[in-house]
Amino acid sequence: MPEPTFNNGEGKDPWRIEPAEEYPMSNVSDIYDDPATIVEERGIRLGEASDMYGDVKTAEDYGYVTRGLKSRHIQFIALGGTIGTGLFLGIGNAFTKAGPLSLLLGYTFTGAAVFAMMMSLGEMATWLPLPGAVPQFCARYVDPALGFAVGWNNWYSCAITICSELAAAAVIIQYWKEVDHINVAAWITILIFLIVSLNIVSVAIYGEAEFIFASIKLVAIVGLLMFALIIDLGGGPKHDRLGFRYWNHPGAMKAYIADGSGGRFLGFFATMVNAAFAYGGVEMVAVAAGEAENPRRNIPKAIRRVFWRIIFFYVLGALAIGVLIPYNEHQLLDAQKNKLPGAAASPWVIAIYRAAVPALPSIVNTVILTAATSSGNAFLYTGSRYLYALAQNGQAPKILLTCSRNGVPYYCVCITASFSLLTYMSCSAGSQTVFQWFQNLATTCVLFTWMSITIAYIRFHAALRAQSIPRATLPFRSPFQPYLAWTALVFFAIILLFNGFWTFPSATKGFDFNSFATAYVGVLIYAVLFVFWKVWKRTKFVKAEEADVLTGKAALDAADRFWPKRMPRNWVERVWFWIA
């Protein structure tokens, strides 16, 4: 019986399976009952598809995604994927509202909850690394209606976030005076063409692009943290040692809306809401699990890397901003008030100007532009895979299952990309209000996604126990479960419930209905999606003993023994294999 072989030819990556070439989905009448047999005789790609769809014929008709994301792609997606303008621009809004200590605590607490959620997701995604992942886990372990609601909610969120990131990127370009006379629509067109091109050909090209984008972001963030340390210790051109000067004056915590301790608490809570949105998209590494090489080795490694992403990028980033500039810095406040483009509204760039380092602002603006483009690229990929997962669940048209020879679900990519045309609304002053409303609506989806993941995990944990599947058999086990998932669920529920607290009436202001609707209409949409599918399909809550924790697993188990072991030949490879 022939076994899958790996292409070790000159100029080829030795870790990449070439399923489209070595195991073409040719028309045959054979129907195999054992997915492991298909994996051995016809290849991993067809084996996984047959296990998911139940027969070879359907798998051949529609094709399937291919595992073209290498280890380094997955690791760098975990470290830097979906980091967009929030870390460079959005964090400044939270800083001016609440002050440095509130910013640091808000990003730390939210980061801890996000990591708890990611550990839960990592356990499920390693057990069953499926394309799209999240809607499938919710439908299998909780209720098909939850899978429908979270799937369509996430898809919409990704589609709109593409628009917001591309619009931000187009505006960021206008920071350079040499090109600010060019119509923003021209830059939007170029950016749309770029991200569609990176997604439509093959997942390997997307992976390479994200590897490059993430590398730039990693180097830039490390550089900014080093810059902050040097300036804080007095190593800048002014030789002014800052220390924690701005934590004493104007202060570590700023009151928001109300006065006194109550106002300081509200400022702290506002930073947690801001942080929740800044961390949005962190779950993308699990969405990519269905197209990752050797997922049961690479996904756990990537999930653990999320911890360092949270600590080094967000928590240390929040600390760095807090020691470099005061929260009442007039230049930052003016930039936010006047909605100045790109780096002009970045607290990092304001700090650079204050330190009298003239060359860095344009470099930082380039990094912000890269981050926005990368984020748009990542959300196009993620949104298309959510749509693909919905089709696999039978909750979207079956034609969306169709994949190209290279394993790209091109209908899903094209439909998701078509929403990027809404970005042109940002070019018109009259349309900007509607566009901003769409953007704000999308942010609520982040919290619903994370809550749905934790609920799915709690039911997954119960299903393993009910079906006598020992946790020792899991490829990746997260500690303190299911209590970790419960803690994250409660945290996200509180943030969601009070995310629009600033719209409530107070002693100094009345009730802001328009802002209230923007903050909470997402809750209504999610509820409508859930109830619609629940009533129309008469779905039932999945009992733990009946939850489907096995479909798709046989082919993955069979494929595990065909992935080669990476053995470093020298210390350079040992370091590189540890990194990527």
C-alpha positions in Angstrom: 0.0 0.0 0.0 1.7 3.3 -1.1 2.2 5.9 1.6 2.3 9.6 1.2 5.7 10.9 0.5 7.2 14.3 1.1 8.8 16.4 -1.5 12.5 16.8 -0.6 13.6 18.1 -4.0 16.0 20.9 -4.5 14.4 24.3 -3.8 11.3 22.7 -2.2 10.3 23.0 1.5 10.8 19.5 3.0 8.0 20.0 5.4 5.3 20.8 2.9 2.9 18.1 1.7 1.9 18.7 -1.9 -1.6 17.2 -1.8 -2.9 18.8 -5.0 -0.1 17.3 -7.1 0.7 14.0 -5.4 -2.9 13.1 -4.5 -5.2 14.5 -7.1 -8.9 14.2 -6.4 -9.6 12.2 -9.6 -13.0 10.7 -10.3 -13.3 7.2 -9.0 -16.2 5.1 -7.9 -14.5 3.6 -4.9 -16.1 4.4 -1.6 -13.9 3.8 1.5 -15.3 3.2 4.9 -12.1 3.9 6.8 -10.7 7.4 6.6 -7.3 6.0 7.6 -7.3 3.9 4.5 -8.0 6.9 2.3 -5.2 8.9 4.0 -2.8 6.0 3.2 -3.9 5.4 -0.4 -5.1 8.8 -1.6 -3.5 11.3 0.7 -4.2 13.5 3.7 -6.3 16.1 1.9 -8.8 13.6 0.5 -8.8 11.6 3.7 -9.8 14.6 5.8 -12.5 15.7 3.3 -14.0 12.2 3.1 -14.1 11.9 6.9 -15.9 15.3 7.2 -18.4 14.7 4.3 -18.9 11.0 4.8 -17.9 9.8 1.3 -15.2 10.1 -1.3 -17.6 11.3 -4.0 -18.7 14.5 -2.2 -15.0 15.2 -1.2 -14.0 14.9 -4.9 -16.9 17.1 -6.1 -16.1 20.0 -3.8 -12.4 19.6 -3.0 -11.0 20.6 0.4 -8.6 23.1 2.0 -5.0 22.0 2.0 -2.5 22.1 4.9 -0.2 24.7 3.4 0.6 26.7 6.5 4.1 25.9 7.7 5.1 25.9 11.3 6.7 29.4 11.0 3.5 30.7 9.4 1.4 29.5 12.3 3.9 30.7 15.0 4.2 34.2 13.5 0.4 34.4 13.0 0.1 33.6 16.7 2.6 36.3 17.6 1.7 39.1 15.2 -1.4 38.2 13.2 -4.4 40.6 13.3 -2.4 43.2 15.2 -3.7 46.2 13.5 -4.0 49.9 14.3 -5.3 49.3 17.8 -2.0 48.7 19.4 -0.5 51.8 17.7 -3.4 54.2 17.6 -6.5 52.9 19.5 -4.5 52.5 22.7 -4.1 56.2 22.8 -7.8 56.8 23.3 -7.9 54.5 26.4 -4.7 56.2 27.7 -6.1 59.8 27.5 -9.4 58.6 29.2 -8.0 56.7 32.1 -4.3 57.4 32.7 -1.2 55.1 32.7 -2.0 52.8 35.7 -5.6 52.1 34.5 -4.3 51.4 31.0 -1.7 48.9 32.4 -4.2 47.1 34.6 -7.0 47.1 32.0 -4.8 45.5 29.4 -3.3 43.0 31.9 -6.6 41.8 33.3 -8.2 41.5 29.8 -5.1 39.8 28.6 -5.3 37.2 31.3 -8.9 36.5 30.4 -8.0 36.3 26.7 -5.2 33.8 27.4 -7.6 31.7 29.5 -10.0 31.6 26.5 -7.2 30.8 24.1 -6.0 27.9 26.3 -9.6 26.5 26.1 -9.8 27.0 22.3 -6.3 25.5 21.9 -7.5 22.3 23.6 -10.4 21.9 21.2 -8.5 23.0 18.1 -5.7 20.5 18.7 -8.2 17.7 19.3 -10.0 18.6 16.1 -8.1 21.1 13.9 -10.9 22.0 11.5 -11.2 24.9 9.0 -13.0 27.8 10.7 -13.1 25.9 13.9 -15.3 28.1 16.2 -18.7 27.7 14.5 -18.1 24.0 14.2 -17.2 23.6 17.9 -20.3 25.6 19.0 -22.6 23.6 16.7 -21.2 20.2 17.8 -20.9 20.7 21.5 -23.6 23.3 22.4 -26.4 23.9 19.9 -26.4 24.2 16.1 -28.2 27.5 16.6 -25.2 28.8 18.5 -22.9 27.7 15.7 -25.1 29.6 13.2 -25.2 32.7 15.4 -21.4 32.9 16.1 -20.5 31.9 12.5 -22.5 34.6 10.8 -21.7 37.1 13.5 -18.0 36.4 13.1 -18.2 36.5 9.3 -19.9 39.9 9.4 -17.4 41.2 11.9 -14.5 40.1 9.8 -16.0 41.6 6.6 -16.6 45.0 8.3 -13.2 45.0 10.0 -11.5 44.6 6.6 -13.2 47.8 5.6 -12.1 49.7 8.8 -8.5 48.5 8.5 -8.3 49.4 4.8 -9.9 52.8 5.4 -7.3 53.4 8.2 -4.5 52.3 5.9 -5.6 54.7 3.2 -5.8 57.6 5.6 -2.4 56.6 7.1 -0.8 57.1 3.7 -1.9 60.7 3.8 0.5 61.3 6.7 3.1 61.9 4.1 2.6 65.3 2.5 4.1 64.2 -0.8 1.0 62.0 -1.6 -1.8 63.6 0.4 -3.2 65.2 -2.8 -4.0 61.7 -4.2 -7.6 60.6 -3.7 -8.0 58.2 -0.9 -10.1 55.9 -3.2 -7.0 55.2 -5.2 -5.2 53.8 -2.2 -8.3 51.8 -1.2 -8.4 50.2 -4.7 -4.7 49.2 -4.5 -5.1 47.8 -1.0 -8.2 45.7 -1.9 -6.4 44.3 -5.0 -3.4 43.4 -2.8 -5.2 41.5 0.0 -7.5 39.7 -2.5 -4.4 38.6 -4.5 -2.7 37.3 -1.4 -5.8 35.2 -0.4 -7.1 33.9 -3.7 -4.2 31.9 -5.1 -3.2 29.6 -2.2 -3.0 29.5 1.6 0.8 29.2 1.4 1.0 32.7 -0.3 -1.2 34.1 2.4 1.0 32.4 5.0 4.2 33.9 3.5 2.6 37.4 3.5 1.6 37.2 7.1 5.0 35.8 8.0 6.6 39.0 6.5 3.9 41.3 7.9 4.2 39.8 11.4 8.0 40.0 11.3 7.9 43.7 10.5 5.5 44.2 13.4 7.5 42.2 15.8 10.7 44.0 15.0 9.0 47.4 15.2 7.3 46.7 18.6 10.5 45.3 20.1 12.3 48.4 18.8 9.7 50.7 20.3 9.9 49.0 23.7 13.7 49.4 23.6 13.3 53.0 22.6 10.9 53.5 25.5 13.4 52.0 28.0 16.3 54.2 26.7 14.3 57.4 26.8 12.9 56.6 30.2 16.4 56.1 31.6 17.6 59.3 30.1 19.4 58.0 27.0 17.7 60.3 24.5 19.1 63.4 22.9 17.7 65.5 25.9 19.3 63.2 28.5 16.2 63.7 30.6 15.5 60.7 32.9 11.7 60.3 33.0 11.2 57.4 35.4 7.6 57.3 36.5 7.4 61.1 36.5 4.0 61.2 34.8 2.5 58.7 37.2 2.9 61.4 39.9 1.9 64.4 37.8 -0.7 64.5 36.3 -1.3 61.2 38.0 -1.5 57.4 37.6 -5.3 57.2 37.2 -7.6 59.7 35.6 -11.3 60.1 36.6 -13.7 59.4 33.7 -17.3 60.8 33.6 -17.5 61.0 37.4 -15.2 62.4 40.0 -13.2 60.8 42.8 -12.7 57.0 43.2 -15.9 56.2 41.2 -14.6 58.1 38.2 -11.2 56.4 38.4 -12.9 53.0 38.5 -14.9 54.0 35.4 -11.7 55.0 33.7 -10.2 51.7 34.5 -13.3 49.8 33.2 -13.1 51.9 30.0 -9.6 50.6 29.4 -10.8 47.0 29.7 -13.5 47.6 27.1 -10.8 49.2 24.8 -8.4 46.3 25.5 -11.1 43.7 24.6 -11.4 45.3 21.2 -7.6 45.7 20.8 -7.2 41.9 21.4 -9.8 41.1 18.7 -8.7 38.5 16.2 -6.3 36.7 18.6 -8.4 33.5 18.1 -7.4 33.5 14.4 -4.6 30.9 15.0 -7.3 28.3 15.8 -9.2 29.3 12.7 -6.0 28.5 10.7 -5.6 25.1 12.4 -7.5 23.4 9.6 -4.8 24.4 7.1 -1.8 24.0 9.3 0.9 21.4 8.8 1.2 18.9 11.7 -1.4 20.8 13.7 -1.1 18.7 16.8 2.5 19.9 17.2 2.2 23.4 15.8 -1.1 24.6 17.3 -0.2 24.0 21.0 3.1 25.7 20.4 1.3 28.7 18.8 -1.3 28.9 21.6 1.4 29.2 24.2 3.0 32.0 22.1 -0.2 34.0 22.6 0.9 34.5 26.2 4.1 36.2 25.2 2.2 38.3 22.6 0.0 39.6 25.4 2.8 40.3 27.8 5.4 41.8 25.4 3.1 43.7 23.0 0.1 44.8 24.9 1.1 44.9 28.6 4.6 46.2 28.1 3.3 48.5 25.4 0.8 50.0 27.8 3.5 50.4 30.4 5.9 52.1 27.9 3.3 54.6 26.8 2.5 55.5 30.4 6.1 56.4 31.2 6.8 58.3 28.0 4.0 60.9 27.9 1.4 62.3 30.3 -2.3 61.4 29.7 -3.0 65.1 29.3 -0.4 65.6 26.5 -2.0 68.4 24.4 -0.5 67.2 21.1 -2.1 63.8 21.5 -5.5 65.3 22.6 -5.5 67.7 19.7 -4.7 64.9 17.2 -7.6 62.8 18.6 -10.0 65.8 18.6 -9.1 66.8 15.0 -8.8 63.1 13.8 -5.4 63.6 12.3 -4.2 60.9 10.0 -1.8 58.0 10.8 1.1 58.5 13.1 0.0 62.0 14.1 -2.5 60.4 16.5 -0.1 57.7 17.8 1.1 58.1 21.4 4.3 56.4 20.3 5.0 59.1 17.7 4.1 61.9 20.2 6.7 60.4 22.5 9.2 60.4 19.7 8.6 64.0 19.0 9.0 64.9 22.7 12.3 63.0 22.8 13.5 64.9 19.7 14.3 61.9 17.6 13.3 63.3 14.1 13.7 60.2 11.8 11.4 57.8 13.7 7.9 59.2 13.0 7.9 58.2 9.3 9.2 54.8 10.2 6.5 54.3 12.8 3.9 55.4 10.3 5.2 52.8 7.8 4.8 50.2 10.5 1.2 51.3 11.3 0.5 51.1 7.6 1.9 47.6 7.5 -0.2 46.6 10.5 -3.4 47.9 9.0 -2.8 46.2 5.7 -1.8 43.0 7.5 -4.9 43.1 9.7 -7.1 43.5 6.6 -5.4 40.6 4.9 -5.8 38.4 8.0 -9.5 39.3 8.5 -10.2 38.4 4.8 -8.7 35.0 5.4 -10.5 34.5 8.7 -13.9 35.7 7.4 -13.7 33.4 4.4 -12.9 30.4 6.6 -15.8 31.2 8.9 -18.1 31.2 5.9 -16.5 27.9 4.8 -17.2 26.4 8.3 -20.8 27.5 8.1 -21.2 25.7 4.8 -19.7 22.6 6.4 -22.3 22.9 9.1 -25.1 23.1 6.5 -25.8 26.7 7.6 -24.7 28.4 4.4 -25.1 27.4 0.7 -23.3 24.2 -0.1 -21.6 25.7 -3.2 -19.4 27.6 -0.7 -17.6 24.3 0.0 -16.0 24.4 -3.5 -12.3 24.7 -3.3 -9.7 25.4 -6.0 -7.0 22.9 -6.9 -4.7 24.7 -4.5 -7.3 24.3 -1.7 -8.7 27.8 -1.6 -12.5 28.2 -1.0 -12.7 30.9 -3.6 -16.4 31.6 -3.4 -16.0 32.3 0.3 -13.0 34.5 -0.4 -14.8 36.5 -3.1 -18.0 37.0 -1.2 -16.1 38.2 1.9 -13.9 40.4 -0.2 -16.9 42.0 -1.9 -17.7 43.7 1.4 -14.4 45.6 1.2 -16.1 47.8 -1.4 -18.0 49.4 1.5 -14.6 51.0 2.3 -15.3 53.6 -0.4 -18.1 54.9 1.9 -15.3 56.3 4.1 -14.4 58.6 1.2 -17.6 60.5 1.5 -18.3 62.8 4.4 -22.0 62.0 4.2 -21.4 58.2 4.3 -18.8 58.3 7.1 -21.5 58.3 9.9 -23.0 55.1 8.5 -19.6 53.6 8.0 -18.6 54.4 11.6 -21.8 52.8 12.8 -21.0 49.6 11.0 -17.5 49.6 12.5 -18.9 50.1 16.1 -21.4 47.3 15.5 -18.6 44.9 14.6 -16.6 45.5 17.8 -19.4 43.8 19.9 -18.9 40.6 17.9 -15.5 40.1 19.5 -16.9 39.6 23.0 -19.6 37.3 21.6 -17.0 35.2 19.9 -14.9 34.7 23.0 -18.0 33.9 25.1 -19.1 31.4 22.6 -15.7 29.8 22.6 -15.7 29.4 26.4 -19.3 28.0 26.4 -18.3 25.5 23.7 -15.2 24.4 25.7 -17.3 23.9 28.9 -19.6 21.6 26.9 -16.6 19.9 25.2 -15.1 19.2 28.6 -18.4 17.7 29.8 -18.7 15.6 26.6 -15.3 14.1 27.1 -16.3 13.1 30.7 -19.7 11.8 29.7 -18.2 9.7 26.8 -15.4 8.3 29.0 -12.7 9.9 26.9 -9.8 10.5 29.3 -8.1 13.9 29.2 -4.8 12.1 29.1 -5.5 11.2 25.5 -5.7 14.9 24.5 -2.8 16.2 22.4 -2.9 19.4 24.4 -4.3 19.9 27.9 -4.9 23.3 29.5 -4.7 23.5 33.3 -7.4 24.4 35.8 -10.3 23.4 33.5 -13.2 24.0 33.3 -12.7 26.7 35.9 -10.4 28.7 33.6 -13.1 28.8 30.9 -15.8 29.7 33.5 -13.7 32.6 34.8 -13.1 34.0 31.3 -16.8 33.6 30.4 -17.9 35.6 33.4 -15.3 38.3 32.7 -16.3 38.7 29.1 -20.0 38.7 30.0 -19.4 41.6 32.4 -17.5 43.6 29.8 -20.3 43.0 27.2 -23.0 43.9 29.6 -21.4 47.3 30.5 -19.5 48.1 27.4 -21.7 51.1 26.7 -21.8 52.3 30.3 -20.7 55.8 29.2 -24.1 56.2 27.4 -26.0 55.9 30.7 -27.4 59.1 32.3 -25.3 60.7 35.1 -25.2 63.8 37.1 -23.4 65.6 34.3 -25.1 64.2 31.2 -28.3 62.7 29.9 -29.0 59.4 28.3 -27.3 59.1 24.9 -29.7 56.9 22.9 -27.7 56.8 19.6 -24.5 55.7 21.3 -26.5 53.2 23.5 -28.0 51.7 20.3 -24.5 51.4 18.7 -23.1 49.7 21.8 -25.9 47.2 22.3 -27.6 46.5 19.0 -25.0 43.8 18.4 -26.6 41.9 21.3 -30.0 42.1 19.6 -28.5 40.9 16.2 -26.8 37.9 17.9 -30.0 37.0 19.7 -32.0 37.2 16.5 -29.6 34.9 14.6 -29.7 32.4 17.4 -33.5 32.4 17.8 -34.0 32.3 14.0 -32.0 29.1 13.5 -33.4 27.6 16.7 -37.0 28.1 15.7 -36.6 27.4 11.9 -34.6 24.2 12.3 -36.0 23.3 15.7 -32.6 22.6 17.0 -32.0 21.0 20.4 -29.4 21.6 23.0 -26.6 19.0 22.6 -26.4 16.6 25.4 -22.9 15.8 26.6 -23.1 12.1 25.9 -24.4 12.8 22.3 -21.9 15.6 21.4 -19.9 14.8 18.2 -16.3 14.9 19.3 -15.1 12.3 16.8 -16.1 13.2 13.2 -13.0 14.2 11.3 -10.7 12.8 14.0 -9.9 9.4 12.3 -8.2 11.0 9.3 -6.3 13.4 11.4 -5.1 10.6 13.6 -4.0 8.6 10.5 -2.2 11.7 9.2 -0.2 12.3 12.3 2.3 9.5 11.6 3.1 11.0 8.2 4.4 14.3 9.4 8.2 14.3 9.5 10.0 15.1 12.7 12.1 18.3 12.6 15.6 17.5 13.8 18.0 20.5 14.2 21.4 19.9 12.7 23.1 22.8 14.5 22.5 25.4 17.1 21.2 27.9 14.6 18.5 25.5 13.5 17.8 24.7 17.1 17.1 28.4 17.9 15.1 28.8 14.7 13.0 25.7 15.4 12.3 27.1 18.9 11.2 30.4 17.4 9.2 29.1 14.4 
